[in-house]
Amino acid sequence: MTFDELLAKVRETAAKADVSGAGFLAVQVNITGDNGGVFYVEVKDCKINVEPYPYNDRNCEITISSDNLVKLINGKLDPVAAFTLGKLKVNGDIGKALEFSKIVKK
């Protein structure tokens, strides 16, 4: 899956997410591997935004392979297990990373 296809999948999933009660959240996602890249997910004023840029004032930064991100989105990879097994790395607020995983998971 190319980075653009992955970004489109994250946007599609994010568009379906209910963020009406969510507070501010800014997560930068670093995709590793051949089709790697950087994007951010921001929840602000009950709206969600996904853009292919770094986010400087983020709550946390997640590093994951594109394959594992797809598994996470499809509900085939538990975020806590991924973190424990080293498939997902978090730099910053782990609580915000868990909020993010609930948004992108089906």
C-alpha positions in Angstrom: 0.0 0.0 0.0 1.4 3.4 -1.0 1.6 6.3 1.5 -1.2 8.1 -0.4 -3.4 5.0 -0.2 -2.7 4.6 3.5 -3.5 8.3 4.1 -6.8 7.9 2.2 -7.7 4.9 4.3 -7.0 6.8 7.5 -9.1 9.8 6.3 -11.9 7.4 5.4 -11.8 5.8 8.8 -11.5 9.2 10.6 -14.5 10.5 8.7 -16.7 7.8 10.3 -15.3 8.4 13.8 -17.6 10.0 16.4 -15.5 12.8 17.9 -18.4 14.8 19.3 -17.3 14.4 22.9 -13.6 14.3 22.3 -11.3 17.0 23.5 -8.2 18.4 21.7 -6.0 15.7 20.3 -3.0 16.1 18.0 -1.1 13.0 17.0 1.8 12.8 14.5 2.1 9.4 12.8 5.5 8.3 11.4 5.1 5.5 8.9 8.3 3.4 8.5 9.3 1.2 5.6 9.5 1.6 1.8 6.3 3.6 1.5 6.9 5.6 4.7 5.9 9.2 5.4 4.4 11.5 8.0 0.9 12.6 8.7 -1.1 14.0 11.6 -4.5 13.5 13.0 -6.0 16.5 14.8 -9.3 16.6 16.8 -10.4 20.1 17.6 -13.8 21.6 18.1 -15.5 18.3 17.5 -14.0 18.0 14.0 -11.3 15.6 12.8 -8.6 16.6 10.4 -5.9 14.3 8.7 -3.1 16.0 6.8 0.2 14.7 5.3 2.5 17.0 7.3 4.4 17.0 10.6 2.6 18.6 13.6 4.9 20.6 15.9 2.7 21.0 19.0 1.5 17.5 19.1 0.3 15.5 22.2 2.3 12.5 21.0 4.1 10.9 18.1 3.5 7.4 17.0 5.9 5.4 14.9 4.5 2.3 13.1 4.9 0.4 9.9 2.2 0.8 7.2 1.3 -2.9 7.5 0.8 -2.7 11.2 -1.2 0.6 10.9 -3.6 -1.1 8.4 -4.0 -4.0 10.9 -4.7 -1.5 13.7 -7.3 0.3 11.6 -9.0 -3.0 10.6 -9.1 -4.1 14.2 -6.7 -7.0 13.7 -4.0 -5.5 15.9 -4.6 -4.4 19.4 -2.8 -1.1 20.1 -1.7 -2.2 23.6 -0.3 -5.5 22.3 1.4 -3.6 19.4 3.0 -1.2 21.9 4.1 -4.1 24.2 5.5 -6.1 21.3 7.4 -3.1 19.9 5.3 -2.9 16.7 4.2 0.6 17.7 6.3 3.2 19.5 4.9 6.2 21.3 6.8 9.4 22.1 4.8 11.7 24.4 1.4 11.3 26.1 0.5 7.6 25.9 -3.1 8.4 27.0 -3.5 10.5 23.9 -2.1 7.7 21.8 -4.8 5.4 23.2 -7.5 8.0 22.3 -6.1 8.1 18.8 -6.2 4.3 18.5 -9.9 4.4 19.4 -10.6 6.9 16.7 -8.8 5.1 13.9 -10.0 1.6 14.9 -13.3 0.4 13.3 
